Every structure is written in structure tokens, then in C-alpha cells.
Amino acid sequence: MFLHILLLLISPFAVVPLLPPPPFHVVGIAGGICSGKSSISSHLVSKYNSSTLSIVPINSDRLASYPPGSPLFDSVVAAFPTVLTTSGPQKGTVNRTALGEIVFNSPPLLSRLESMVWPTVTESVQATLTSLKSPPAPPPPPTIVLLESASLVKASWDTTFCDTVWAITTPPGVAVPRIMERDQCDEMKAWSKVKAQEVAKDGASGSTSSSGNVRPHVRIIENDKEMSDLMVAAEAALDAVVKTLHVTMPTIPRGGGTAGNGAGAAFLLKKPLLEEVAEGLAKTTSLRALMTWTRGHFLLIR
């Protein structure tokens, strides 16, 4: 009998387990300007991304590009002709700083720009998520996508793409000095940028969206203290998501460092495959019984 089993295992047929796809979870990170969305993504990716838990960031601002010659470029330049750079090494491109100064001082103009940009960005997000869900063999580890956007709720991405939403709230009195430092602008300009954007906490409230879709679970993360406090809150939020996927957080090596190189990183399934195989083999008394058990657990493919 055991010779028959050995021949079966080394035959031209491969025994492939009928396992469910690896867990895939999209976290939407919503928040206003300088609320710490990108800082959270960068921190979690650098600390926890590993060979056994993939953390993939998607920054909507980086997807909102205006390559010369594209339909989006033509639409933006037609609507805001003064943002076209006419000299220097960037000649013929959109001056994003100038565009920002225009729209952040006028909510109607901001809405007009968003109506042109968001359909294109939404398509890019959809294509990225589809690609991540359909990777080449071998199967990837459990994947958590961090989708960050100041307009996550306004664009209805919370109900379209997300399984969970983290709403980062930052008091204007905290955000304004950060904007002044980051953008090298005066206080008046910083306040205009804050007022031009919706507050994440207000936009994320409620159990259903304006379209009637059920909202995902929303976790409020307050960003009103030090950056280290924000990172602690973000790690706790990630840990809560990981637990819903029935895996464990990657282990960080003693003495610091990250799990990005796979050192010390691990995740655990509820029941290892080898344990299940061993139990099945132990229950079989003949090759026919083995094949019967196999039919319910494995697929024979060439």
C-alpha cells in the first residue's frame, strides 16, 4: 500500500490543496491635510511588511498625476490655464503648487478639479487592487492594502473599495502649524487649505453612504498629540485588522528593526496543512480509501 502511495505522490500528477485564497483586506485611511495619513502608511509598511504579511500602500495623491498629452492634462489646463508651466526644465507640465493655491482658496473650484481627477484616479485604484488580488503563482501572503485619501468618503471609496476605514482627526490648531512648516506658507494660506477640505470624522459618520451602500467599520484615530502617539494608535488599529484575518502580527526582532526582511516574521493559520494531511493518511486503510479522502481535500492536476 505504501508503495502505491509513494508512486501516487511522485507521479506526473501534482497534488494541489484546495485552499481558500490568502486573506485580502483594504483599509481606507481618511483624513484632512497634514493629518498623518502618509506617515501612518510609511511607518506600518517599514515596520510590519514581511514575507508573511504583505502591507501595500496606495497614495491617491500620487495617482493624481497630469502627464502631458493625456486627456486629464488637457482638461486641467483648459479649466486652469495659468497652471501650465511655460518656461524652465518643467515647461509644458502642470504646476501642482500653483494649482493647489487656486483650488484651496475656492471650494467650488476644488470641486470642479475633483470632478475631473477622481474618475481617473478611481480607475487606477481599481486596476491596482485587481492586480493585487490576481498575483502570479505562488500565492502571496495575507495582504493588507492601506488606501489613503483626503477625499476617501467624498469619492465613495469607503463603500466601493474598503473593508475598514481609519478616520484620522486632527484639530485645525494642530494642522495649521504643520502645513506652514511643510508648505513654507503663511498662516492665512494654511487655514484656507484646512477649510477647503472636509473633516474626516464628519464625513465618515453614519452606517450608510449617500448612495445607500453599507459603510465599512470605521475606527477613529485622534492625532492631537505627538507623532509617536499617532504611531502607537496606528499599530493598535493594524493589530485589530490582522486579528480579523486569523493571522498573527509579524514579530519584530529584539533590539528594534523591521520585519521587512522577513526576520522573525510569522503568521499562523488555524490548522496547518501538513497536520490535516497526516490525519487523512492515518485514517486510510487502502489506496481506494486514500483516493476517496483525497477527492474531498485535493485536486489532481497535471
C-alpha positions in Angstrom: 0.0 0.0 0.0 2.7 2.4 0.9 4.5 1.8 -2.4 1.3 2.7 -4.2 1.1 5.9 -2.2 4.7 6.8 -3.0 4.1 6.2 -6.7 1.0 8.4 -6.5 2.9 11.3 -4.9 5.8 11.2 -7.4 3.6 10.6 -10.5 3.2 13.3 -13.2 0.2 14.4 -11.3 0.7 17.1 -8.7 -1.4 17.1 -5.5 -2.6 20.7 -5.0 -4.6 21.6 -1.9 -8.0 23.3 -2.5 -7.2 26.1 -0.1 -9.1 29.5 0.1 -7.2 32.5 -1.3 -4.9 34.3 1.1 -6.7 37.0 3.2 -7.1 40.3 1.4 -8.2 43.4 3.3 -8.4 47.1 2.2 -8.0 49.8 4.9 -9.1 53.2 3.8 -7.1 56.0 5.6 -9.2 59.2 5.6 -8.2 62.5 7.0 -7.6 66.1 6.2 -4.4 67.8 5.1 -1.4 67.1 7.4 -3.4 64.6 9.5 -0.7 62.0 9.3 -2.1 59.6 6.6 1.2 59.2 4.7 3.2 59.0 8.0 1.0 56.1 9.2 1.3 54.2 5.9 5.1 54.6 5.8 5.5 53.6 9.4 3.4 50.4 9.1 4.9 49.3 5.9 8.5 49.8 7.1 7.9 48.1 10.4 5.5 45.2 9.5 5.7 44.4 5.8 7.3 41.0 5.5 7.4 37.8 3.5 4.4 36.5 5.6 2.3 39.6 5.8 2.2 42.0 2.8 1.3 45.6 3.6 0.8 47.6 0.4 0.3 51.4 0.4 -1.7 53.3 -2.2 -1.4 57.1 -2.1 -4.2 58.7 -4.1 -2.3 62.0 -4.4 0.5 60.2 -6.3 -2.1 58.6 -8.7 -3.5 62.1 -9.4 -0.9 63.0 -12.0 -1.3 65.0 -15.1 1.0 63.6 -17.8 1.3 65.9 -20.8 -0.8 64.8 -23.7 -3.3 62.8 -21.5 -7.0 63.6 -21.5 -6.7 64.6 -17.9 -3.9 67.0 -18.6 -5.9 68.7 -21.4 -8.9 69.0 -19.2 -7.0 70.6 -16.3 -5.1 73.0 -18.5 -8.3 74.0 -20.2 -10.0 74.7 -16.9 -7.0 76.3 -15.2 -4.7 77.7 -18.0 -2.5 79.6 -15.6 -1.1 76.4 -14.1 0.7 75.4 -17.3 4.5 75.9 -16.8 5.7 77.9 -19.8 9.5 78.0 -19.1 12.3 76.2 -17.4 13.0 72.5 -17.1 9.3 71.8 -16.2 8.0 73.6 -19.3 4.8 72.0 -20.6 3.8 70.4 -17.3 1.2 71.3 -14.7 2.5 73.4 -11.8 0.8 71.4 -9.0 1.8 74.1 -6.4 0.0 76.8 -8.4 -3.0 74.6 -9.0 -3.2 73.9 -5.2 -3.2 77.6 -4.4 -6.1 78.2 -6.8 -8.4 75.4 -5.7 -7.7 75.6 -2.0 -8.9 79.2 -2.0 -12.1 78.3 -3.7 -14.3 75.3 -2.7 -16.2 75.4 -6.0 -13.0 75.3 -8.0 -11.8 72.4 -5.8 -15.0 70.5 -6.5 -14.5 71.2 -10.2 -11.0 69.8 -10.2 -12.1 66.8 -8.2 -14.8 66.1 -10.8 -12.1 65.8 -13.4 -9.5 64.0 -11.4 -11.3 61.4 -9.3 -12.8 59.3 -12.1 -9.3 58.7 -13.5 -7.8 58.1 -10.0 -10.7 55.7 -9.2 -9.9 53.6 -12.3 -6.2 53.5 -11.2 -7.1 52.3 -7.7 -9.4 49.7 -9.2 -6.7 48.4 -11.5 -4.2 48.3 -8.7 -6.5 46.3 -6.4 -7.4 43.9 -9.2 -3.7 43.3 -9.9 -3.0 42.7 -6.2 -5.9 40.2 -6.0 -4.7 38.2 -9.0 -1.0 37.8 -8.5 1.1 35.2 -10.3 1.9 31.9 -8.6 2.9 31.1 -5.9 0.1 32.7 -3.8 1.1 35.8 -1.9 0.9 36.0 1.9 -2.1 37.7 3.6 -2.3 41.2 2.2 -3.5 44.5 3.8 -3.8 47.5 1.5 -3.5 50.9 3.0 -5.5 53.3 0.7 -5.0 56.8 1.8 -7.0 59.8 0.6 -8.3 63.1 1.9 -11.4 62.6 -0.2 -11.9 58.9 0.6 -15.5 59.4 1.8 -16.4 62.1 -0.7 -15.3 59.9 -3.6 -17.3 57.0 -2.1 -14.2 54.8 -1.9 -15.1 53.8 1.6 -18.1 51.8 0.3 -16.6 50.9 -3.1 -13.1 49.6 -2.1 -12.7 49.4 1.7 -13.3 46.7 4.3 -12.3 49.1 7.1 -11.8 52.8 7.4 -9.4 54.7 9.7 -10.6 58.2 10.1 -7.7 60.4 11.3 -8.9 63.5 13.0 -6.6 66.5 13.6 -7.6 69.8 15.3 -7.1 72.7 13.0 -4.9 74.3 15.6 -2.5 71.3 15.2 -2.8 71.0 11.5 -2.1 74.7 10.6 1.4 74.8 12.0 2.3 71.6 10.3 1.0 72.9 7.0 3.0 76.1 7.4 6.2 74.1 8.1 5.6 71.6 5.3 4.5 74.1 2.6 6.5 77.1 3.7 3.4 79.2 3.6 1.8 81.8 5.9 -0.9 81.2 8.5 -3.7 82.5 6.3 -2.9 80.1 3.4 -2.6 77.2 5.8 -6.1 78.0 7.2 -7.6 78.2 3.7 -6.2 74.7 3.0 -7.7 73.3 6.1 -11.1 74.9 5.5 -11.2 73.6 1.9 -11.2 70.0 3.0 -13.9 68.0 4.7 -13.3 66.8 8.2 -12.8 63.1 8.1 -14.7 62.4 11.3 -17.9 64.1 10.0 -17.6 62.5 6.5 -17.1 59.0 7.9 -20.0 59.1 10.4 -23.2 57.1 9.8 -23.8 53.5 8.8 -24.7 54.1 5.2 -23.4 56.3 2.4 -25.4 58.8 0.3 -25.8 56.0 -2.3 -27.3 53.7 0.3 -24.3 51.3 0.5 -23.4 49.9 3.9 -20.3 51.6 5.3 -17.4 49.5 6.5 -16.3 49.6 10.1 -14.9 53.0 11.0 -12.2 53.4 13.6 -11.4 57.0 14.7 -7.8 57.8 15.4 -7.1 61.1 17.1 -4.0 62.9 16.0 -3.7 65.7 18.6 -0.5 64.7 20.4 3.0 63.7 19.5 3.8 61.7 16.3 4.9 58.7 18.4 1.4 58.6 20.0 -0.2 58.5 16.5 2.1 55.6 15.5 1.1 53.6 18.6 -2.6 54.2 17.8 -2.0 53.1 14.2 -0.2 49.9 15.3 -3.2 49.1 17.5 -5.6 49.6 14.6 -3.4 47.4 12.4 -3.4 44.7 15.0 -7.2 44.7 15.2 -7.4 44.2 11.4 -4.8 41.4 11.5 -6.8 39.6 14.1 -9.9 39.6 11.8 -7.7 37.8 9.2 -6.9 35.0 11.6 -3.1 35.6 11.3 -0.7 37.0 13.8 1.3 40.2 13.6 4.8 39.8 12.2 7.3 39.6 15.1 9.8 42.4 15.4 13.3 41.2 16.2 14.6 42.2 19.6 16.6 45.4 19.6 14.3 47.1 17.0 14.5 46.8 13.3 11.7 45.9 11.0 10.0 42.7 9.7 10.5 43.8 6.1 13.3 41.3 5.5 11.3 38.5 7.0 13.5 38.2 10.0 11.4 37.0 12.9 8.2 37.5 10.9 5.5 34.8 11.1 1.8 34.3 10.7 -0.2 31.3 11.8 -3.2 29.6 10.2 -5.7 27.9 12.5 -4.8 24.4 11.3 -1.6 23.7 9.4 -2.0 21.8 6.1 0.5 19.2 7.0 -1.4 18.3 10.1 -4.5 17.8 8.1 -2.7 15.6 5.6 -1.2 13.5 8.3 -4.7 13.0 9.8 -6.1 12.0 6.5 -3.3 9.5 5.8 -3.7 8.0 9.3 -7.4 7.3 8.6 -6.9 5.5 5.3 -6.5 1.7 5.1 -6.2 1.2 1.4 -5.4 3.1 -1.8 -9.1 3.3 -2.6 -9.7 4.9 0.8 -6.8 7.3 0.2 -8.2 8.4 -3.1 -11.7 8.8 -1.6 -10.2 11.0 1.2 -8.1 12.9 -1.4 -11.1 13.7 -3.5 -12.6 15.8 -0.8 -9.4 17.7 0.1 -7.2 17.9 -3.0 -7.5 18.4 -6.7 -5.3 16.2 -9.1 -4.0 18.4 -11.9 -1.4 17.7 -14.5 
